[in-house]
Amino acid sequence: MPLEKRDYDAVVVGSGPNGLAAAILMQQNGLRVLLIEGKETVGGGLRSAELTLPGYTHDICSAVHPLAAASPFFTTLPLDQHGLEFIYPPVAAAHPLDGGTAAIIKNAIEETAGLLGEDEYAYLKLMQPLVRDWPLIIPDILGPLRFPKHPVAMAHFGLLALPSALHLVKRFSTPAARALIAGMAAHSIQPLTNSTTSAVALVLMASAHLKGWPIPKGGSNQIADALASYFVSIGGKIETGLYITSMEQLPSAHAVLFDITPKQLLQIAGHRFSSIYKWQLERYRYGPGVFKIDWALDTPIPFTTPECREAGTVHLGNTFEEIAAGERQVWDGRIPEKPFVLLAQPSLFDGSRAPAGKHTAWAYCHVPNSSKTDMTTLIENQVERFAPGFRERVLARHTMDSAQMEEYNPNYIGGDINGGVIDLGQLLTRPVLRWSPYKTSAKGIYICSSSTPPGGGVHGMCGYHAASKALKDIFGIV
């Protein structure tokens, strides 16, 4: 029986990478789709601006995009024809240690392993099978909990990924290899003793060896602009400058997909949900926030270790033990004196980011949720520790604390950039315990944000899977 006439077949609220992915997939299937964005430009965490000085382009939220390059959905789209160009630094990530040495991860597994000395064989034994099996398992890794298409390969990954980073690091003996694991696992924004922190490390390392850790030429907004351009080219419609606070603001549609977290979803559509579903959403847990700095620089960052000057991303935190201690303090609501710092230096590889001869850099550290503590000095101490003379290169800086991060992007609740804690419990019940994590208790209403599987990151797969579910439920398209 044909569906009733509506203004649109589907409406997507929120134009982050997941909202864009959901809108594109539904438009590709012949539907009439409207994408609504509260700000004047699309992008969510994919935006860039002159935050410090004229001519210096800074990424406001995300900066380096290993999962965008590896996304099973984004890689099917002709985004290069819509202006997207990825730049691949020769070193995906570097991790300096006190004393002038560093662990680095490059595209070639053998080259990376060879630089780890006594841990060369241990690294090869860990990563070679994963990289070999990656094309088989990445659809399941970046998807909801389900029976895997390749159970043996997925079981091998699960045995490595479910334990904590503390367990994984026992495979290695050198400070460099152990620090490399710590820096990768700390992207999970939780104690390295928590289960599943190994998964984050393994996904990021495998991505480095398969696709690299690219930066978009011109800024992260180029990813969003390319996705939006493609969406419009196939008939989609975008409306910006409309911040949705009520279902009554929306045009009629058979399906509405929200690229927002449970907190906002309850505010907008809570009256449509069952009491059990509302209760579950109200129990959803958000994790630590971030404090972020952007710098306009007179010269490149003068890292002591040469390999750090070839890396798009630099992890600053020294040893596994130091990073683990700092992340535990943040989780417990305290401010570490030596925070783990994630730093990107895109202008080394993309001359469009700054005036000739000048540079930009981007960094953040983890802080307790909603913290307003100014971390500028502590972050710059960490940079200066591994790059003496750094402060003398700073022409201007722009900072955002956790509250300002949420003010800029309402999905960053308390500065939580992952859309909620990704520990073992919430990894499997994200955002609630249901057969389909994307379908709410109200017919036609879906959630497609990073608060659904597979979680945070610029990959669009939360949106892709939510749209796939809506296509099947509402329109009978499989």
N, C-alpha and C positions, 0 to 999 in steps of 0.2 A: 504494500500500500504506500503511495507517495506521501512524503512528509508535507506538513502544512507550510504555507507560504510564510517566510520570515524575511526580515531586512537583510540578514546574512545567514549563510549556512553555519559559519563559525566565527566567533570573536575571540581574539587572543589579547589579554591584558598584560602589558609589560613587554618591552622589546630588548631584553637581555639576550644573550646567545640562545637560551632555551626557548624564549618566546618567539624569536625569529625562526628557529628550527621548526617549532610546532606550526607556525603560520605557513612556512614554505611547504612542509609536507602535505598539509591539508589543501593548499592551493594547487600543488602538483597533482592532486587527485580530483581535480575538476570542481572543487567547491568555491563558493564566494566567501572570501575571508577578509575580515577587518582586523588590523593590528592597531591597538591603542597604546600610546605612550604618554606618561604624565609630563615628561620634560619636552622641550622644544626639539630635541634631537633624539634619535634612537640610540640604543647601545647598552643600557644598564651599566655593567662594569667595564664596557668597551668604549671608553671615551678618552679624548686627549684634548689638552688646552695649554695655552701660554700661562702657566701658573706663577712663574717667577718674573721673567723679563721678556720684552718683545723679541720674537724670533726663536725662543726656546720652547719647543713642544714637549710637554710632559704627559705621560699616561696617568690619568686620575686614579684609576683602580688597577686593573691587571696590566701587565707589561710584557711578559714572556709567555709563549703559548705552545708548549709541547703537545697538549691534548687537542688543540685546534688542528694542528698538522696531522694528528693521528686519528681524528674523529671518523668513525665509519660512515657518518652521514655527511659531514662537511666535505669530505674528500670526493663525494659523488657530485658535488655542485661545481659549476664553471665559474668559481669566484675570481679566478685570474682574469676572466673576461669582464669583470666588474670592478677592476682596479686593485685587487688584492695581490700584493707581492710579499712573500716571506723572505727574510734574510737569515741565513744560518751562520752564527759565529763559529769560528774554528774550534772553540772549546765551549761545550754546552753549559757546563757549570764548573766552577773552581771553588776549592775549600782550603784557604790558607791556614797554616798552623803557626804557633809561636816558633820563632827560630828561622823563618824564611822558607820553609818547605810548604807544599800544598798537594792535596789530592785533586785530580781533575777527571772529568768524564768527557770523553770525546765520542764521535760517532762509531769508531771501530772498537769493538770489545777487546780485541787483542792488544791494541795500543793502550787502552785504559788499564787493562790488567797488568801489562808490562811495567807500568809506572808505579805499581803498588808493591814492588819488591817481593818479600816473602809471601805476600797474599795473592800473588798472581794466579796461582792454580785455584785457590779458593774462590776468587772472583769469577774465573772462567767456568768453574763447576756450577756456580750459582746462576750466572746470567746466560750462558750459551743455550741451555735448554729452553729458558723462558723466551729468549729472542727468537729461537727457532719455532716455538709453538705460538708466538704472539698473534699471527694472523688468524689462528684457529680460535683463540680464547678471548680476544679483545671485544667481540660483540657481547659476550657474557659478562666480562668484567665491567663494561660500560652499559650495563642493563639491569633490570630488576632480577630478584631472586627467582630462578627457574631451573628446570633440569637442563644442563648444558648440552650443546650439540656435540661437543667433543669431551666426554666425561673424564677420560684418562688425563688429557692435557690439563683440564681445569682442576682436577683433583691434585695434580702436582703443584699447580699454582696455589691452590688453597692451603696445602700443607705448609707452604712457605709464607703465605700472606697472612693467615689468621693469627699467628703468634705475634708477640710484641717485637719492636725494634731491638729491645734489650736481648731478646732471644736470638734474633737474626745476627746481631753483631758478634755473637760468640763464635761464629765461623771464622772470624778474622783476628789477627794478632797485632798488626801494625797500627799505630795511631792514625795514619792517613786513611786507611780503609775503614776503620771504625768511625772516624769523623765524617767520611763521605756518606755512610749509612745514616748517621745522626742527622746531617743536614737535609737529606732527602726525606727522612721520616718525620722531621719536624714540620713539614708542610701540612701534616695532619692536624696541627694546632691542638695537641693534647699530650699528656705525659708519654714518654717513650717506653714506659712500662705497660701501657695499655695494649690489649689485644688489637689486632688489625693495623697497628702503626707500620708493620712491615709491608703491608699491601701498598701503602702510599709510596714508600721508598722504591719498591720493585716496579710499580707502574711508571714512575718518573725516570728510573734508570733505563728500563726497557725502551721507553719513548726516546730517550737520548740516543740509544744505539740504533734505533730503527729510523726515526725521522729527524732527530735533533730537537733543540729547543729554540725555535725561531722567534724573531720579532717581526712585526709587520712594518714594512717601509712606510714612513710617514706617521706612525702612531697606531695604537690599538683600535682607535675609531675606524680604521680602514677595514677591519674585519666586519664590524657592524654595518658600515656603509655598503660593503660589497654584498652582504646578506640581504640588506634592505633593497638594494638596487636589483638584485636577482628576483626577489619576491615581487616587486612592482612589475618587473619585465614579464612575469608570467600571469599578470592580472590581479595581483593582490593590492589592497588599499591600506594606507597607513594614515592614522590621525594622531598628531602630536599635540602636546599642550593640554591634554585632558587627563587630569588626575582622578582616578576612580576611587570613590569612597563608599559607593552604594550600588547595588544591583540595578536600581532604578535609573541610573545614568546610562546604562548599556542599551544599545538597540536590540531588537528581538533577534534571537539566533537559536539554532538547534543545539549548539554546543558552545560553552564558554570555557576557555582554558586560561588559568591564572599563573603567570610567571612571578609569583610572590610567595612569601613564606607563610606558615600557619598563622602567625600573629595577625597579619593583614587579612588573610583569608577569612578568619573569624569575624573581623570587623566589618568586612564587606558582605559576606554571605552566610554568617553564622546562623541567622534565623531560618535558613533553608535546611540546615543539617539536623540529623538525628541527635538525640542527647548523648548517645554513646560516642558517635563520631566527634562531636564537639568536645566531650570530655577527653578524648584521646589527643585532639589537637592542642587543647589547653595544657597538656602535660609535655608537649614537645620541648626539648631542651636546646638552648643556644649555648655556644661555647665562648672562649675568650675572644677579645677584639684585637684590633691592630692600631698602631700609631705609625703614620706614614710621613716621610719627608721626600720632597723633590728638591734637587739642587741645580742651579745654573753654575757651571764651572768654567774657570779660565783655561784649564788644561785637563787632560785625562786624570783620573785618580791614580796617584803614584804608588801603586801596590809594590811592595818589596819583591814579591814573587812574580817573575815575568809571565807565567802562565795565566795569572789573574788578569793581566792586561789584554788577554786574547779571549776572555770569557764574557758571554752575554750576561750570565748570572753568576754572582759570587755569594757564597754562604759564609757568614762571619760568626764564629762561635767557638773556634778552636776544637777541643777534644769532644768525644762522645760524652764523657762524664760532665763536662761543663755545660754542654747543650741540654743534656737530660736534666741537670739540676735547675737550669733556668726555666725550662718548660714546665717542670713540676711546680716551681714557685708561682708562675703565672696561673696555672690551673688551680692552685690553692688561694688565689686572690692577692698575691703579693707581686711587687715590682722587682725583677732581678737587677742587680747592679751591672751584670754583664749579659744583656739580652742577646738572644740569637737574632741575627739581622739578615734578612734576604735583600740583596742589592742587585740592581740591574743597571747596565751602562750602555744603553742602546746607541748613543751617538758615536761610539767607537766604530760602528758598522753601518750606520745610517746617517749620512751627512745632512739629511733634511731636518734633523731634529734640533740643530743649533746653528748659529752663525759660523762662518768659516773659521776654523781653528779653535772654536769653543765647544763645550760639551754639556750634556745633561746626565744626571744620575737619579735613581729612584730607589727608595729603600723603605722597609717597614720592619717592625718587630711586634711580637705578641704581647698583649697586656690583658689584665682582667677585663671582663665584659663591662662596657660602659665607662671604662676608666677615662678620666680627663687629665691624667698625669702627663706632663710635658716630658717626652722621652728624647728630645733633641740632643741634649748633652750626652746621654748614655749611648745613643745610637752613634753619634759622631766620635765618641771615645772608641767604640769598636772599629769604626772605619780607620781612624788614626792609628790604632794598634797595629793594623796590618798594612797601612799606607801612610807612613809618617810624612807630615807636611800637607795632608789632605785639607785641613781647615784653611790653609793659606790660599787654596785654589777656589774657595767658595765665593761666588759673586752675589748670589741671592739664594734664599731658601723659602719653601712653602711647606707648611705642616698641616696635618689633619689628625686630630685625636679620634677616639672611638665614637664619641657622640657626634662629631662632625662627619665622620664616615656614614653614620646612619642618616644624618640629616641630608647628606648628598644622595645616598641611595637607600631608600627605606627597607630594602631587602637585607641590608647589613645591620641586623638587630644587635645593638650594643657594640657595633664594630665587627661582628662575626661575619667574615667574608665567605665562609663555607656553607651558609644557609642552615646552620645547626650542627651540633656535635656529630662526628662520624665515628663514634666508638662502636663496639661490637653490637650492643643493643640497638642503637639507632641506625646502624648500617643496614640491619635486617628488617627494621620496622620504621622505615623512613617514608612519610611522616607519621604513619600510624600502622598498626598491624591489620592488614587487609590483603585479600588475594591479589588485588591490583592496587598498588600504592598511588596511582595517578587518579583513580576514580573516587570521587567523594560520595557521601551518602545521598546527595541530591542529584536527581537525574539531569544529565546534560552539563554538570559542573565538574571540571577537572583541575588538578594542580600540576603544573609542569616545571616548577622551579628547581633549584639545586637542593631544596628540601626533600626531593624525591630521588630515587636511585638514578644514576650512580653517585650523585652528590656534586660538590663544587668542582669548578674547572670550566674552561671555555671549550666545550666539546659539543654542546647542543643536544646531547643524548637524552637528557631528562625531557626536553621538549619533544624530541623525536618519538620516544616511547609513549608519552602521554597522548600525542596526536594519533599515534597508531591505535591506541586503545579507543579513543573517541571515534575514529574512522570505523572501527569494527562495531562498536556499540550502537552508534547512532545512524550510521550511513551504510552499514553492511559491507564495508570495503576492507578487505584483508590484504 
